[in-house]
Every structure is written in C-alpha cells, then in structure tokens.
Amino acid sequence: MIIWLNGGFGAGKTTLAGELHRRLPEAIVYDPEDVGIMLWKWMPPNDDFQDLPSWRELVVATALALRRHHAGTLIVPMSLVRDANRIEILGGLA
C-alpha cells in the first residue's frame, strides 16, 4: 500500500506522516523531496525540481523499489500541484 499525502504547502503532511508512521512502524516514510535535493547536487537547481522529468521518473522508480524490497507500506508526504505531474507519478505507481 502507498499512502500519498497530498495537500497545500505547510498543511502538516510531514507531521501527519510521522503520526501514521508511529501507528504503522513497519511502514517507510518516503519523502520525494529528497530525490529532488539529490538531483540538485548534480545539476544547477531550478525553481522546482518537480519540473524535472528525471525527478518524476526517479520518484516512481524509488517508490516501487522501496515497496518491492523493503516495506509493504509507504507513507509519502508530497504536494503534487500540477495535474500532469500527479497523473504521471500516480499512474506510474498504479
């Protein structure tokens, strides 16, 4: 299972993820922002790493690998504002 916490910036997604993890200790909290920060180490930062096709691809690949090899449940606190990005990522996870 993947529990994706989508919502406005500063709405409490990370706090909710922590509370869910407390109740589901076998789950992994996976923050796709870490993937964006990793990419920015290798390329000049842009305004929003969600605009990078590599970010969207790696978010899906990392989530699937974590599920396959490490945890039955992922908790993902990440705002997906743009419809196209949301469709691409959630479609890839489906």
PyMOL commands that set and color helices and strands:
alter all, ss='L'
color gray80, all
select helices_A, chain A and resi 13-23+33-42+49-51+53-69+83-93
alter helices_A, ss='H'
color red, helices_A
select strands_A, chain A and resi 2-5+28-29+74-77
alter strands_A, ss='S'
color yellow, strands_A
deselect
rebuild
show_as cartoon
